[in-house]
Amino acid sequence: MNGRLKRYKLVIAIGIGFLFGLLIGYAFMVGIPSAEQRAPYIAWFKAIGDIFVRLVKMIIPVIIFFTIASAVASIRNAKVLGKILVWILVIYIITSIIGATWGLIGGLVFKPGAGVNLTPPSDYTAPTPMKGPEILLSFFKSDFSQLLTAKGAMTMIIFAILFGVAVTLVGDRGRKIADGLKLISDILIKIVRIIMWYAPIALFGYGVWLMATYGPKILGAYGKFLGADYLMTFIHFFLVYSIVVLLGGLSPLKFFKEQAEPFIIAYSTRSSAVNLPFNMAAAKRMGVPDEVFGITVPIGATVNMDGTALYQVMSALFIAQLFNIHLGPSAYGLLIFSALVGSVATAAIPSGGTIMLAFVLSVVGLPLEGIAIMMAVDPIADALRTAVNASGDNACSVLITRLIGMKLRKGPVTEEAEL
């Protein structure tokens, strides 16, 4: 039991901080009935939460560059990967776009953030709707210094890919650079973990501010969001993955039976990386050849995150609705695309999807204060989306096996992949 408590101590701390903040916020409402009189006191608590937002803004550009450049530079011999890599790219993109679309549908149908009427930050400027060519050109900032801001994240991703490819093309001389990129990427992930330990304090501050400013109706909005998020995520899990494995020649019943163990482990640990050996063992039991899942599952743990794409789109719509910010059809398409890229860039660690949510919000011009607001329910949402992310890796592995001309093994498998 002590081991489990240690694993979840950050989640528990975040939950306690937020709940304690709500209680203090309610006490402010009762003790100081006038909103104008309690506003100066509440501002201090909001500032506590805003520190977290600023720390996230600080880390976005550098973590995007080094994580993506490192991943691209690590592929030293693309020819060896051949057809598997091509189909990984195609299938993972398709399923992630479908996941993001479910998030868009859920946000538009259920409107979980409607009616709360949060006030946008004082320095917030509503983005002007862009036309097609403007959207395309917005991905390519003309000034390098713009890449170092949250709004330049898309251009930073393009630059990171180009840099990683260039490191690979240099050959043996580039290996030291590739190793250096990996080391810095690991260090930056550690920095994210350090920042996350401030989250309980930040959520306490935001809890006080939300309750004292907007009252209990914010809790109803959270409930609606989680209900919609779980519903759409389970639809993706059962419907889309059943179709994917059927196309790959595997019975959906066998898939869900074999995937049950890694699904539960991923749900409880909230980490695709921790779940990796269990997912590979399940792929072996499904009959996927070792040479296939040995590539698809590890890469998928980093880049194939359907649940994250769904969550990020629905979160963006939720935040827009909370602040009464209208998003048009062009923004919806941009949301799906940015969620696809953002999910690829998400680290396979607990709450990694929330960190990259900052990128998605910045692309469509939504307040980054929404990140801290989402932290209150992120552990609950993160558990399911991580389990679905891991399941998608194996579903796609089944289909890729068939697409590259190989067959699933038949009969019982005695050898299991182990830690």
C-alpha positions in Angstrom: 0.0 0.0 0.0 2.9 2.3 0.8 4.2 1.8 -2.7 0.9 2.7 -4.3 0.7 5.8 -2.2 4.2 6.8 -3.2 3.2 6.4 -6.9 0.2 8.6 -6.5 1.5 11.1 -4.0 1.6 13.9 -6.6 -1.9 13.2 -7.8 -3.1 13.0 -4.1 -1.3 16.3 -3.3 -2.9 18.0 -6.4 -6.4 16.8 -5.3 -5.9 17.8 -1.7 -4.6 21.3 -2.7 -7.5 21.9 -5.0 -10.2 20.7 -2.6 -8.6 22.7 0.2 -8.6 25.8 -2.1 -12.3 25.3 -2.9 -13.1 25.2 0.9 -11.1 28.4 1.5 -12.7 30.0 -1.5 -16.2 29.1 -0.1 -15.2 30.5 3.2 -14.3 33.8 1.5 -17.7 33.8 -0.2 -19.5 33.4 3.2 -17.2 35.6 5.2 -17.0 38.5 2.7 -20.3 38.5 0.7 -19.3 41.5 -1.4 -17.4 40.4 -4.5 -15.7 43.8 -4.8 -14.4 43.6 -1.2 -13.0 40.1 -1.4 -11.4 40.7 -4.9 -8.1 42.2 -3.5 -7.6 39.2 -1.3 -8.5 36.7 -4.0 -6.0 38.3 -6.4 -3.2 37.0 -4.3 -4.4 33.4 -4.6 -4.8 33.8 -8.4 -1.2 35.0 -8.5 -0.1 31.8 -6.8 -1.7 29.8 -9.7 -0.4 32.2 -12.3 3.2 31.4 -11.3 2.6 27.8 -12.5 1.2 29.1 -15.9 4.3 31.2 -16.3 6.7 28.3 -15.5 4.9 26.2 -18.2 5.2 29.1 -20.7 8.9 29.2 -20.0 9.5 25.5 -20.7 7.3 25.1 -23.8 9.7 26.2 -26.6 12.8 24.4 -25.3 11.1 21.1 -24.5 9.4 21.1 -27.9 12.7 21.5 -29.7 14.8 19.0 -27.8 12.2 16.2 -27.5 11.3 16.3 -31.2 14.8 16.9 -32.5 16.1 14.0 -30.3 13.4 11.6 -31.5 14.1 12.4 -35.2 17.9 12.3 -34.8 17.7 8.9 -33.1 16.5 7.2 -36.3 19.9 6.6 -37.8 19.0 4.2 -40.6 15.6 4.9 -42.0 16.0 2.3 -44.8 16.1 -0.5 -42.2 12.8 0.6 -40.8 11.4 0.8 -44.3 7.7 0.1 -44.8 7.1 -0.3 -41.1 7.9 3.4 -40.5 5.8 4.5 -43.4 2.7 2.7 -42.2 3.4 3.8 -38.6 3.3 7.4 -39.8 0.1 6.9 -41.9 -1.9 4.8 -39.4 -0.9 6.8 -36.3 -1.8 10.0 -38.0 -5.2 8.7 -39.1 -6.2 7.3 -35.7 -5.0 10.5 -33.9 -7.1 12.7 -36.3 -10.1 10.5 -35.6 -9.5 10.9 -31.8 -9.2 14.7 -32.1 -12.4 14.7 -34.1 -14.2 12.8 -31.3 -13.0 15.6 -28.9 -14.4 18.3 -31.2 -17.7 16.5 -31.4 -17.9 16.0 -27.7 -17.0 19.7 -27.0 -19.6 21.0 -29.5 -22.4 18.6 -28.5 -22.1 18.7 -24.7 -20.7 22.3 -24.3 -19.3 21.5 -20.8 -17.9 25.0 -20.2 -21.0 27.0 -21.2 -22.7 29.2 -18.7 -19.8 29.6 -16.3 -18.7 33.0 -17.7 -15.1 33.3 -16.6 -13.5 36.7 -17.3 -10.6 36.5 -19.7 -7.2 37.8 -18.5 -6.8 41.6 -18.7 -4.1 41.3 -21.4 -6.0 38.8 -23.5 -6.8 39.8 -27.1 -9.3 37.7 -29.1 -7.6 36.3 -32.2 -8.8 37.5 -35.6 -10.1 34.6 -37.7 -7.5 33.7 -40.3 -8.0 32.6 -43.9 -6.4 29.5 -45.4 -3.1 31.0 -46.6 -2.7 32.9 -43.4 -3.1 29.7 -41.4 -0.5 28.1 -43.5 2.0 31.0 -43.2 1.4 31.2 -39.4 3.3 27.9 -39.1 6.4 29.6 -40.4 7.6 32.5 -38.4 10.0 34.8 -40.2 12.0 35.8 -37.1 13.9 33.2 -35.1 13.2 35.0 -31.8 9.5 34.3 -32.3 10.2 30.6 -32.1 11.1 31.1 -28.4 7.5 32.1 -27.6 4.4 29.9 -27.0 2.8 31.3 -30.2 5.9 30.2 -32.2 5.6 26.6 -31.1 4.4 25.3 -34.5 7.5 26.8 -36.2 9.7 25.4 -33.5 8.4 21.9 -34.3 9.2 22.3 -38.0 12.7 23.6 -37.1 13.2 20.7 -34.6 12.3 18.2 -37.3 14.7 19.8 -39.8 17.4 19.9 -37.2 16.9 16.2 -36.3 17.0 15.2 -40.0 20.2 17.2 -40.6 21.8 15.5 -37.6 20.9 12.1 -39.1 22.2 13.0 -42.5 25.6 14.1 -41.1 26.1 10.4 -40.3 28.6 9.1 -37.6 29.7 12.7 -36.9 26.2 13.5 -35.8 25.9 10.8 -33.2 27.4 12.9 -30.4 24.9 15.6 -31.2 22.0 13.1 -31.2 23.2 11.8 -27.8 23.4 15.4 -26.5 19.9 16.1 -27.7 18.6 13.0 -25.9 20.4 14.0 -22.7 19.0 17.5 -22.8 15.6 16.1 -23.6 15.8 13.9 -20.5 16.9 16.9 -18.4 14.0 19.0 -19.6 11.6 16.2 -18.7 13.1 16.3 -15.2 12.5 20.0 -15.1 8.8 19.4 -16.0 8.6 16.9 -13.1 10.0 19.6 -10.8 7.5 22.2 -12.1 4.7 19.6 -11.5 5.6 19.6 -7.8 4.4 23.2 -7.6 1.1 22.2 -9.1 -0.6 21.4 -5.8 0.2 24.9 -4.5 -0.9 26.4 -7.8 -4.2 24.4 -7.8 -4.8 25.5 -4.2 -4.5 29.1 -5.3 -6.7 28.6 -8.3 -9.2 26.7 -6.3 -9.6 29.6 -3.9 -9.9 32.0 -6.8 -12.4 29.9 -8.8 -14.8 29.2 -5.9 -14.6 32.8 -4.4 -15.1 34.3 -7.9 -17.6 32.0 -9.7 -19.1 29.9 -7.0 -20.2 26.2 -7.1 -21.2 26.3 -10.8 -17.5 25.7 -11.8 -17.8 22.2 -10.2 -20.8 21.4 -12.4 -18.7 22.4 -15.5 -15.9 20.0 -14.4 -18.4 17.2 -14.0 -19.8 17.8 -17.5 -16.4 17.9 -19.0 -15.3 14.6 -17.4 -18.5 12.9 -18.4 -18.2 14.0 -22.0 -14.4 13.2 -22.1 -14.9 9.6 -20.8 -17.9 9.0 -23.1 -16.1 10.1 -26.3 -12.8 8.3 -25.3 -14.6 5.0 -24.7 -16.4 5.4 -28.1 -13.0 5.7 -29.7 -11.6 2.8 -27.7 -14.3 0.3 -28.5 -15.5 1.4 -32.0 -12.3 2.6 -33.7 -10.0 -0.1 -32.4 -12.5 -2.8 -33.1 -12.5 -1.7 -36.8 -8.7 -1.4 -36.8 -8.0 -4.9 -35.5 -10.7 -6.4 -37.7 -8.9 -4.9 -40.7 -5.7 -6.5 -39.4 -7.3 -9.9 -39.2 -7.8 -10.2 -35.4 -11.0 -10.7 -33.5 -11.9 -7.6 -31.4 -12.8 -9.9 -28.5 -9.3 -11.4 -28.5 -7.8 -7.9 -28.7 -9.8 -6.5 -25.8 -9.1 -9.7 -23.7 -5.3 -9.5 -24.3 -5.3 -5.7 -23.9 -7.1 -5.8 -20.5 -3.9 -6.1 -18.4 -1.8 -3.3 -20.1 -5.0 -1.1 -20.1 -5.4 -1.4 -16.4 -1.7 -0.8 -15.7 -1.6 2.2 -18.0 -4.8 3.5 -16.3 -3.3 3.2 -12.8 0.3 4.4 -13.6 -0.8 7.1 -16.1 2.4 6.5 -18.0 2.8 4.9 -21.5 6.5 4.5 -20.8 6.0 2.5 -17.6 3.4 0.3 -19.4 5.7 -0.4 -22.4 6.8 -4.0 -21.4 3.3 -5.0 -20.6 2.0 -3.6 -23.9 4.7 -5.5 -25.8 3.7 -8.8 -24.0 0.1 -8.3 -25.0 1.1 -7.6 -28.6 3.0 -10.9 -28.6 -0.1 -12.7 -27.2 -2.1 -11.2 -30.1 0.3 -12.8 -32.5 2.1 -9.7 -33.7 5.6 -10.6 -34.8 8.5 -9.5 -32.6 10.1 -7.5 -35.4 6.9 -5.5 -35.8 5.9 -4.7 -32.2 9.5 -4.1 -31.3 9.3 -1.0 -33.5 5.7 0.0 -33.4 5.0 -0.2 -29.7 8.1 1.8 -28.5 7.6 4.5 -31.1 3.8 4.5 -30.4 4.5 5.1 -26.7 6.0 8.4 -27.7 4.0 9.6 -30.8 0.7 7.7 -31.0 -1.6 9.3 -28.5 -5.2 9.2 -29.7 -6.6 9.8 -26.2 -4.4 12.8 -25.7 -5.4 14.4 -29.1 -9.1 13.9 -28.1 -8.5 15.4 -24.6 -6.6 18.4 -25.9 -9.3 19.4 -28.5 -12.1 19.0 -25.9 -10.1 20.9 -23.3 -9.5 23.8 -25.7 -13.3 24.0 -26.5 -14.0 23.7 -22.8 -11.7 26.6 -22.0 -13.1 28.7 -24.8 -16.6 28.1 -23.5 -15.6 28.9 -19.9 -14.3 32.3 -21.1 -17.1 32.9 -23.7 -14.6 32.9 -26.6 -16.1 32.0 -30.0 -14.1 29.7 -32.2 -15.1 29.4 -35.9 -14.8 26.5 -38.4 -11.2 27.5 -39.3 -10.2 27.3 -35.7 -11.7 23.8 -35.4 -9.5 22.6 -38.2 -6.5 24.2 -36.7 -7.4 22.7 -33.3 -7.4 19.2 -34.8 -4.1 19.7 -36.5 -2.4 21.3 -33.5 -3.7 18.5 -31.2 -2.3 15.9 -33.7 1.1 17.6 -33.5 0.8 18.4 -29.8 0.0 14.7 -29.0 3.0 13.6 -30.9 5.2 16.0 -28.9 3.8 14.9 -25.6 6.2 13.1 -23.3 5.1 9.6 -22.1 4.9 10.7 -18.5 1.9 11.5 -16.1 0.2 14.8 -17.1 2.4 15.2 -20.1 -0.7 15.9 -22.2 -1.6 18.9 -20.0 1.9 20.5 -20.5 1.5 20.2 -24.2 -2.0 21.6 -24.0 -0.3 25.0 -23.7 0.9 24.6 -27.3 -2.6 23.8 -28.5 -4.1 26.8 -26.8 -1.4 29.1 -28.1 -2.0 28.0 -31.7 -5.7 29.0 -31.6 -5.1 32.0 -29.4 -6.8 30.9 -26.2 -5.8 32.0 -22.7 -3.0 29.9 -21.2 -4.6 30.3 -17.8 -6.7 27.4 -19.0 -3.9 25.0 -18.3 -4.1 25.6 -14.6 -7.9 25.3 -14.7 -7.5 21.9 -16.4 -5.0 20.7 -13.8 -7.9 20.2 -11.4 -9.4 17.3 -13.3 -6.3 16.2 -15.3 -5.4 13.1 -13.1 -8.9 11.7 -13.7 -8.8 12.4 -17.5 -5.2 11.5 -17.8 -5.7 7.9 -16.5 -8.2 7.0 -19.2 -6.4 8.7 -22.1 -3.1 7.0 -21.2 -4.8 3.6 -21.2 -6.3 4.4 -24.6 -3.0 5.7 -25.9 -1.3 2.4 -25.0 -4.2 0.3 -26.5 -3.9 2.2 -29.8 -0.3 1.2 -30.1 -1.3 -2.5 -30.1 -4.4 -2.1 -32.3 -2.2 -0.3 -34.9 0.5 -2.9 -34.6 -2.1 -5.6 -35.6 -3.1 -3.7 -38.7 0.5 -2.7 -39.7 1.5 -6.4 -39.5 -1.0 -7.1 -42.3 -0.2 -4.0 -44.3 3.5 -4.9 -44.6 2.6 -8.4 -45.8 3.2 -10.4 -42.6 0.8 -12.6 -40.7 -0.3 -12.8 -37.1 1.0 -15.9 -35.3 -1.7 -18.4 -34.5 -2.1 -20.5 -31.4 -0.9 -19.9 -27.8 2.2 -17.9 -27.1 4.3 -19.2 -24.2 7.2 -16.7 -24.3 6.3 -13.4 -22.7 8.0 -10.0 -23.0 9.3 -9.0 -19.6 10.7 -6.0 -17.9 
